[in-house]
Every structure is written in structure tokens, then in C-alpha cells.
Amino acid sequence: MRLSTAANRFLGFLLQFTLLLALTTFACAGVGEPAGEAAPKVPAKASAKASKLAPAQASAKPSVAVAQATGKASSPRASAKPPVTGGKKKLLLFAKNPATWSIVKGGASGKIIYREATGDFTLHAAELNPSSPYALVRYADAPPKGEIIARGASDEQGKLELSGVWRTWSHKFWLVSGEDVAGSVGGAGTLRAWRPERYLFEEKPLGVPCACPEPEEP
């Protein structure tokens, strides 16, 4: 039994459509990703480098901000250094009884704070004769010859403050009436009058062994 021409054309068209559909399905299945496979991964070395770079870039800006705020980067070693000591020493001066050379209780007194390394010193004295000239003198041997360290005048309350630089801290230090010693500061002085009741004498000679307490350190 023969089919009509229209039927033959319909069968041919149906056959071509079926073949085309089969080819299309096969092609799609070949280029698609296999089931269950994840997306492409970045190589391990590249990801490690990126992870190290990101924190470094993030932490760089804060460290710069800290340096700008403080003026310098923090230094752990600086804080580990021991505190610097002052190196100060103290020598006390007292009014003494010329007959016994014992300290006059409640009498005039003074204190010299000095640094042997630099020579800086400050003298504070009180209960002196008010509005009177005074001189701080060092005696290495017996008077009358010595060295004048500083000069000044007490105020109306009998207080006196002297300061300067002196390099030789040994032997005797007296605060005497400025009228009783001749000479200029830093040079030789000569004691031309002797009125010890107006003077202050050292607690002990510096650098000389004696049966007396060592100068205190503040």
C-alpha cells in the first residue's frame, strides 16, 4: 500500500527533527560540567600569598597612624632600660659652738645638694643674720687661705640660696660672713676676720675619714 506524497513528506520531516534533537542533547551533555564538581579553585600558592598580603595591608595603616600620633614608633627596648639615678649627694652645715665645736641646737643650718659628676650644686640656709652678705668657702688646709665657691646675701628672714658649679668636693666647706673673707668667686680667698658664731660648718669633712656619719643622700 502506497502512502501519499503528503504523508511521505511528514514522515521525513519527523525523522529529521528526531535526529536533530538527539544530536543537540548529545552535544549539551558533552560540554556541561560533570555532576557534583565544584567551581574552579585558585591555586594553593596564590591563595596563601593573598591571605598574607591582606592582613599586612590592613595593619600597615594603623601602625602609620600610631607613629604619627606619638611622633615615633614604639620601642620595647626603651622601656626595658633601668631608671636613671640622680647621683645627688648632700652635705649638712650647722652653727657650732667654737669652744667645743658641737652643733648648736636650734641654731642656723644649711644644706648643700651637689653632683660630683657635673659639679652642679645648690645651697639652702636658714636662721642666718638677716640681710647680710655670705660666702661659701672650701678649705683644704687650715684657714685663712681657701677657695671661694659662691657669694650672696640673706633675705629679711635670714634665708639664703646659692647655686653654681664646683668641681672639687673634698675637705671642709664653710658658710662665712661675706665681710670676713677677701677674694672673688672661683678664686683664692683669705679669711681676714674670725667670727665663728656667725658661720656654718660642715657636718664632716668630705673625703676624710672621721668618727662621724657620712653625708646623707636625698
Secondary structure, 3 states (H helix, E strand, C coil): CCCCHHHHHHHHHHHHHHHHHHHHHHHHHHHCCCCCCCCCCCCHHHHHHHHHHHHHHHHHHHHHHHHHHHCCCCCHHHHCCCCCCCCEEEEEEECECCCCCCECCCCCEEEEEEECCCCEEEEEEECCCCCCEEEEEEECCCCCEEEEEEEEECCCCCCEEEEEECCCCCEEEEEEEHHHEECCCCCEEEECCCCHHHCEEECCCECCCCCCCCCCCC
